[in-house]
């Protein structure tokens, strides 16, 4: 069988198409490979790999990635090549350059330089990818430069997202620290007010009640109307003494400091019993916990009991306090009317500030609060916090 005649034109066309296909594959590999590494590598390694990939793509032996903010100077975040060449690249960085630039530098250590800007979503340039070569080469074609600009765009978006995430995390840390200080100051103030009330108003009310009792005991028989009036005054004084003690206990329960979390919550649950509700303990632990954990869980239980008394219209309440696997778990459950909990606690605005405060108390200790409720289905609160290595003690 005779071979077809050789056509030089066809061979050149096939060779040209083959090279174009290779170029397209290289560009596609650059973008896909970089995009994949952006999502799986740590930030430092990701920057370094992007510079190395860009150098390999255009066959340049030096690469430098620079970033800056309006408040800071240029910062080198990744580099590839010799110290002398990288110094020359750094001197060629221009923060204001909005488009890629190709520079010929005859007689210099780097004969050619390509500068590609990194732009944020607002169009402001916040960095630059600089590539240089120590030997003269042909300038990359427009498609290669566009591919490098796409790489820079991908890199800029990822770096900008990382900056925003870091700023958000720093803000959350600041907010958590402020909330922690607020809760600490609140507890200190409650403790001070409780002691002031105990040593001042409560003592005076108790003394007044005793004096009235002594006076009533020494009084001669009086008409029924006056005797009833005196008895009403005695009852009022006694209620004032009881309310002052209850107020002091709510501000800073001495039973919490003296006997621990279980006793303090059970004492707080007396308010439920006095209101006619049945209170059962599903489980309880008398183990003493670190002071910050005890006061946080007590405040969560106190707020839960307040909500039951104010809103739940419940008949029965189940409490639980357990310490297992280096975690303390508190449970407050009622069979009341419940409510629709369609959104996360932190997204429900001012209508559930109490729940948000309980969640924040648990979160500050590295724990979490779970609230489950539905109309006519009761409410179940569960707070779980980790214990430190010196955690609980008997």
PyMOL commands that set and color helices and strands:
alter all, ss='L'
color gray80, all
select helices_A, chain A and resi 8-40+43-57+83-91+142-199+201-218+224-251+254-259+261-268+270-274+291-312+345-347+349-364
alter helices_A, ss='H'
color red, helices_A
select strands_A, chain A and resi 62-67+75-80+101-104+112-119+125-133+278-283+316-324+327-334+368-373+379-386
alter strands_A, ss='S'
color yellow, strands_A
deselect
rebuild
show_as cartoon
